[in-house]
Amino acid sequence: MAIHMIDSQIYSGAWSSAEMQAIFDDLPRTQGWLDVIAALAEAQAEVGLIPAGVVPEIRRVCQVELLSMAAIRQGYQETGHSTLGLIRELKKHCSPEAGEWLYYGATVQDITDTWLAMALLKVWAIVFRDLREIEASLLKLAVAHRATPMPGRTHGQPGLPITFGYKVAVWVREIRRHIERLKEVRQRLGQGQLAGGVGSLSSFGDKGFLLQERFFARLGLRPPDISWLTVRDTHTEFIHLLAMIGATFDKIGHEVYNMQRPELGEVREGFVSGTVGRITMPHKRNPEIAEHLGSLARLIRHNAACLDENLVHEHERDARSWKSEWGLIGPTCAMAGALLRLAKTMCANLQVDEAGMWASLKATQGYVLSEGVMLALAQKVGKQSAHELVYTTAMAAFEDGRPLKAAILANEQIMAQLSPEQVEALFDYRRQLGLCPEFVDRVAALTEADRAKDELALRTEQP
């Protein structure tokens, strides 16, 4: 049964990724819990809390393929306890003596929180890798189009000329900031949970700290400074970062969506033969990826906001807050995986129509060049007077449907200050790009330096 699209045999590819499914699906999640249970037994035997002889048997039965998922489900339905069905199923498959030492002194939250800490490290690695791949694709695109002119738009209207490379370079630096945020939050991820009933480690006596150290070392985690049963800020921070990342690609997708409209025709998603836009309109080539990025990003943002509610706990444990994470974190990571997979495809295959961008500039009839005229005129008559002169000329010309250059050349007040040659130069779109190409050069240099630091951090295993 698949109620959520993430679990649909038909549509799951649009709402998740194979890598995220391999972390959060029932079987891998249960195996993850079993790995935690086995590691706990090994560490407990090592510090003398349980008999060493039972550990091989516990390790042997902690294999999900040996267990009946139907029996585990029934155990949960009968008891209402999150893992008692799992414990009973494990006991069926191991010796009576070993069965008595399963899960010794630990709580559900110890197992599931520790697994979640491991799972989020895997998610982090996927997101980090994908963002760097997208960054590389977009940086290449920015450099290739550092001087490709197009209209810069504000309030949905043409403003001044920019270059497409400049627009993409803005995206590149936003993505780089997300990468840096990932590196920062990585320092707070990876803390295991072994706390006992109220977080005091009372089940393990004076061996609690040593047990934590040995247990978490086996799982590649760190001991926490103090139990975090009711403290969920690190998970929430990470999911909010996924929401921010999703919003960035929602924005980029929306930009592609608009620039692909035929009346602009400046950028297109790479078309895959066989893709069908609409069954009623065979001609359509829709920006399907760009659109779906928005769908995924909206749901991720919604889940992140809902997760904020889980920061509020009562006393030393509050299952309402903790267990609601089960319905939020996995699906959010799954959708983030789908979003990044689609964003990689879109960004690596964008088709840029330089002629379309140039046509969009020409279609403005020179009005996007009014700033240059005003500033040149300001050198002669002052900025405020120059603004008034160019403004009144532009507004009248617009109403008459005339190009701005023709209106400027016909204005005696303006032409008393500027020569025809000056006006001609001011209406050269390529000479009015500001520092857009230079911005791209700066971003390219900075990003290459940042990426080199990433590589060094990864080699030294200190992200």
N, C-alpha and C positions, 0 to 999 in steps of 0.2 A: 504494500500500500504506500502510495506517495502522495501525501497531501500538499507538501511544499514542493515548489518547482525544483528546488535544489536536489530533491530525491527522485525526480521524475526520470523514468527510463528514456523518455523522448526529449525532454527539454533541459535536462540538468546541465548540459554543456554551456548553456547561455547564462547559468546562474551559479556555476561553481567551476572548479578546475580539478583535473585528476590528482594533482599534488595535494590540494586541500582535502579532497575526498579521502585520500590515503592517510590523512591525519585524523579527521573528525568522524568518519563513518563508524557504524557500530562495531564492526570487527576490529579495525585498527585501534579505535579508542579502547575497546575492551582489552586488547592485547597490551596496550600501553599501561592500563591499570595493572594487568598481570605482571608486567615487567617491574612495576613499582613494588608490588607485593613480594615478588621474588627477591628483589634487591634489599628490601627491608629485612626479610628473613636472613639473608646472608650477613648483613651488617649486625643484626641482633645476635647472631651466633658468634660473630667475631668479637663482640664486646661481652659475651657471656650471659646474655639475657634469655636465650633459648638453646636447646641442645644442638650441637653442631651436626649430629647425625641425621636430623630431619631435613636439613637444607637441600640436599640433592633431590629428595622426593618432592619438596615444595617447588623447587625449580623445574622439575620434570613436568608437573601437572599444570604449571602456569603457561600453557600453550592453548590459544583460543580454539584451535582446530580439534582439541580433545573434548571440548565442552559443548553442551547443548544450549544454544541461545534461547530456544523455546523454554527450557527448564529455568534458565536465569530470568527470563521475562515472567514466567509463572510465579517464581519465588518473589519477585518484586510485587506483583499484583496481590499475592496472598499476605505479604507482610507489610507492604508500604515502606520498606526499608531499602535504600538505594543499592546496597551491595550485599545484603544478606542472601539473596538468591544466588549471587556469584560465589559467596563463601560456601554455601551448601553444595553447589555443583562441584567446586574444587574438592571438598571433603569426600565426595563420592568416588573420586578418581585417585585418591592417595591413601596411604596407610593410615590406620586409626591414630597412631602416635603423631605422625606429621600433621594430620588434620587438626589436632588440638592446638598447634602452634601457628596456624595461619593467621596473618593479620594481627599479630599479638600486640596489644596495647595501643593500637592505632584506631583512628576514626575514619569515617567515609571521607571527610574533607581532607585528611592527611593524604589519602591515596589520590583523590581526584584533583586536588590543588597541585600536588606534586606533578601529576601527569600534565595538568594544564600548563605549568611552568615549562615543561619540556616541549609541549606542543607549540607554545607561542614562540619558543626559540626557533623551531622549524619554520613557522610562519614568517618570522623576522627574516630568516635567510632567504626565503622565496621573494619577499617584498624587496629586500635590499638588492638582490640579483636583478629582478625585473626592472626596478627603477633605474639602475645603472645601464641596463641595455637600452631602455627608452631614452635616457639622457644621451647616450652615444648616437643613437639614430637621429635625434633632434639636433644635436650639435652639428652633425654632418650636414643636415638640411640647412641649418642657419648659415654655416660657412658658405655653402654652395649658392645661397641667395642673399649674401650680405649686401649686394647692391641692386637687387631686383626691386624696382619701384612699384608701389601700390598705394592706394589711399589708406591713410590712418583715419579711423572713425571714432568719434565720440558721440554719445547719445544716439547711436545708431546712424549717424550722418557723417559724410566725408568731412574731415577736419583739415589735416595737412598731409603731404606726402611722407611716407615712411618706406622702409624696405621690408620684404617678407622675411628676410633673414633676421631683422631686428625683432619682428613679432615673435618668431620662433625662439630667439635668444632670450626673450623675456620668459618664455615657458621653461627653457633650459635652467635658468637660475632658480625658478620656483621649485623645480624638481630637485635641484641640488640642495636647496634648503631642507626639503623633505628627507633627503639622504642623510644630511647632517643631523636632523632630528632623530632619525632612526639610530644613528650611531650613539647619540646621547641616551635615548631610552634603553638601548641595549645594555647599558651599564646597570639599569635597574631591573631588567628582566633576569630570569634564571635563578630566582631564589626558591628553594623547595619549602615544603610545608610538612613539618612533623611536630605536632603540638599537643595531641591528646584532647581530652574532653573540653577543657576551657582554655587551652593554650599554655598550660603550666608545665607540660612534660612530666606530670606526676606519675604516669604509668611506668616510667623508666628509671625512677630514682635518681641517684647521683650520676648515672651513666647517660643521661639525656643528651647533654651537649656532645659527648664523644660519639654517641649513636648518630646524632644528626650529621656530624662531620663525616663519618664513615659511609652512612647511607647516601648522602647527597653526592659524595665523591664518585660513587658507583654510577650515578645517573648523569654526571656532568653538570650538576647544579651547585649552588652555594648555600650554606646555612643562612637563614635570615638573622637579622639583628635581634628580632623578637617575633613571636608568632603573629601571623597576619590573618587570622580567622575572620576578623571583622574589618579588615583594612584592604580595600580593593582598588586603591588609587593607581597602582602600576598597570593593572589590566585595563583600567578605564583610560589611562593616558595613552596606551598603545592603540586601543580601538579608536580613540579620538584622532590619533595620528592617521590611522587608516581612513577615517572620515575626511580628514583634510586632503589626503592624497587623492581620494575619490573625487572630492570637489574640484581639485586641479584638473583632473581628466574630464570631468563633467564640463568644465569651462572650455578646455581645448576641444572637446567633442562638439560643443555648441558652436564654437568658432568655425570648425570644419563644416558642420551642418549648415550654417549660414553662408559660408563662402562657396559651398557647392551648389547653392541655388542658381539656376540657369541665368537669372538676371545679373548675377555677379560672375559666376563661372571662373573663380580664381584658384580653387583647390578642389580636388576630388579624392575620395577614398579609392584605393586601388581596387579595381573591379576583378572579381573572380568569375570566370566563365561558369555559367550554370546558375548563378545567383539570380533569384527572381524577386523583383521589387514588389509588384502587386499582380494578383491573378486577374484583376479586371482592367489593368493598364499595362500591357506587355512592354511598353517602351521605357518603363521607369527603372532608373538606377539609383536607388535610395541610399542615403548615408546611414546604413543600418548599424554599423559599429558606433558611430558618433551618437546616434540616438540611444543605443542601449547602455552606453557609458553613463548617460544621465539617469536611466532607470535604476541601474545598480547603485550609483552614487547617492541617490535619494534614499534608498533603503538602508544603505550603510550609515548615512547621517542620522536617520531615524533611530536605528539600533544604538548608535553611540549616545544619543540623547537619552534613550531609555536606560542605558547602562549607568548613567549618572545617578539614577535612583538607587542603585546598589551600593553606592558609597555610604548610604545611611543604614546602619545596623543597630540592633538593640543588644545591650549587654555583651556577653562574650561569644555568642553565636546566634545568627539569625538566618534560618534556612530560607526565608522568603527572599532575602537579598542575594544570598549565595547561589541558591538553585536557579534563580531566574537567569543567571549567567549562562546556564546550560542551553537556554533557548535563544541566547543572543550572540555569544562569542563565536561558536562554531559557524553558524550561518553567516555572520558578518565576515569572518575570515574567508569562507567559501566564496562569497560574493566579491570580496576584494581580490581573490585569486582570479576569478573570471574577468573582473574589470582590468586587471593588469595584463592578462593574456590578450584581451581584445585591444587594449591601448598599445601594446607592443606591435601587434599586427597593423593597426592603423598608422602609427607613427613611422613604421619602417616602410610603408608602401604608399605614402601620400603622393599624389600626382599634382604637381604645381603647374598652373597654366600662366606663364609669364605674359603671354599675349592678352589673356583675360584681365590680368592685373593692370596692364598698360591701358587697355580699353576702359577699365573702370576709372582710371585717372583722367583720361581724355574726356570721358563723359561728364566730368565735373565742370567742363568749360572754363577751366582756369580758376574757379572760385577757391580751390584748396591752396592757391598761391597768394591769397590776399595778405597773409602775414608778412611775406617778404616785401611786397609793395609798400605796406604800411611802415615797416621798419626803415626801408630806404628813404621814404618820404619824411619820416620822423627826424632824420639827420638834417633835414632842411627847415622844417617848420615846427618841430616838436612832436612828441608822441601823441598827445591828446588831439591836437589839430589834425595830425595825419590819420588817426583812427576815424575821426569824424568825416574827413574827406573820402577815405576809402569805403567807409561804411555806407554813406549816402549814395556813392557811385555804384557800389555792389548791389544794394537793395533795389535801386531803380533799374539796373541792368537785368537783375534776376526777374523782376516783374515783366520786363519787356522781352525776356527770353534771349538776351544777347550774351555772348561770351564776355568774361570779365576783361580780358586784354583789350578787346575792341572798345569797351566802355572807358577804360583807363586812358587809352590813346586819344579818345575823343574828349576827355575832360581837360579843359584849358588850365585850370588851377593846378592840376597835378602835373601836366606836361610843362608847365612853367618851371617846375623844379627838377624834373627827370627828363633825360634824353630818350628818344626812341630806342637807342641801342641798350640803354639801361633797362628799359621796360622789357625788351626782347629777352635779355638775360634773366630777368626776374620771372619770366614765364617759361623758363626751361625747367621741367619737372625734375630732371636728374641733378640739377644744381641746387635744389631746394629740399634735400633729404636730411638736412641737419647733420648730426653725427651718427646716424644710424649705422653705416658701415663700420665706423670706428667702435661703436658699442659692441658690434658682433665680434670684432677682433679682440676686444677686452674680455668679453665673455668666454671666447674660445681659449684664451690664455689662462684665465682663472679656472675654468672647468678642467682643462687638462692637468693643471697643477693639483686640483682637488682629487681628481681621479687617481693620480699617482699616489697621493696620500692614502686613498682607499686601499690600493694594492699593497702598500707597505703595512697598513693595519691588518689586512687579511693574512698577509704572510707571517706576521708576528702574533696572529690570533688575538689581537687587541682591538676589535671594532668599536 
